[in-house]
Amino acid sequence: MKKIIVITGHYGCGKTNLAVNLAVNAAAEGRSVAVVDLDIVNPYFRTADFKELFEEKGIKLIAPDFANSNLDIPSVQFDLELLAASEDCLIIDVGGDDAGAVALGRYSDALSAYGDDVEMYYVVNQRRYLTSTPDEVIELMYEIQNASRMKHTAIVNNTNLGCETTLEIVERSVDFAAETAERAGLPVAFTTCPEECAEFSELEDIYPVKVYVKPLWEQ
């Protein structure tokens, strides 16, 4: 079954780490996978940083022309429609906030043709500045939708504090995510949890993640 997953959210909410996990897990299932780095705003912590990992896993990486170079040129030249048609799983990592979602709007008509095969996740992290309350989260969500000309289909609770994330932090965020989702009229797709903690959780819909994206001082 074909699946197209669009990942949006606030700067630093953990979109890229989620995108990498989704891609690696889909490839492990034997599916053909492509990851599109559609971030033309932030030069740091992007899926283009994981070229070697993706090559090892047989994952196709599509990135802006000047990603990971010393040129700050927001140039996007690739055929997203062809990728959507040819891959079992297409994961699109969108830049943060509404500024990053503008690039997605270029492909909104093409993606809409795939109907229910498209999931647009809005990734929330309660521990990030400007997304600590449902009101802040929903306001930003609508800004992203307006910029991208697409509507979200689900919320992903990705609340974390990087290497300091504990199971307690994850579990305490569940009510926040549920209230946000209810007010937005969307389901919570799942709650992420570092894989070393996930096995101890009794929460439903837990999605264990490996921490691929790390600050330089943690690498």
C-alpha positions, 0 to 999 in steps of 0.5 A: 500500500502506498503511503505519503507522509508530510511532516510539519511543525515548529522549528526544533520540534523534532520533525527531522528525527521523526522523518528519519525513523519513519524512513528507516522503519519503512525500509526495514519492512522491505518497502521502497522509500524516498525522503524529500528534504523540503527545508529551504529555511533551516541549514541545520538538523535536516534530513540531508545530513543523513545521506550515508545512513539512507544509502546504507538502508537503500533509502532514496534522498532528495534534497534542495540543490544546495543543501549542506553547501556554503550557499544559502540559496532556497532552490528546489528542483525535483519532480515530486509527482514522479517520486509519489508515483514510483515509491511505496513510501514517500516522506516529506520533511517540511521546513519549520513554521509557515515560512518553511511550509511555503515550499510545500504549497508548490506541490499541494495540487499534485499531492491532493490527487493521492487522497487518503494515501497522504498523511500530513502530520503536525508534530508538537513538542510541549517543551519547545518555546511557542508551542507549550499551550494548545492555543499556541500550537493550534495558531501555528498549525493554521498558519502552516496550513494556510502557507502550504494550502494543505490540511493536517490529518493528525497530530504527532506528540513528539514531546522531548528534551533531547538526551534529557528525555525521560518516560515521565516527560513523555507521559506527562505530555499525553493530556496536552496532546489529547487536548490540542488534538480535540480542539483542532478536530484531529486524532493523535496519530501516536506519541513518540518515545526514545526506544530505551524508555518505550519498553517501560511505557504502558501508554497506547500508541507509543512509537519508539524512536532512535535519536539520530538528530543530536546537537554537536556536543552530543555527537 
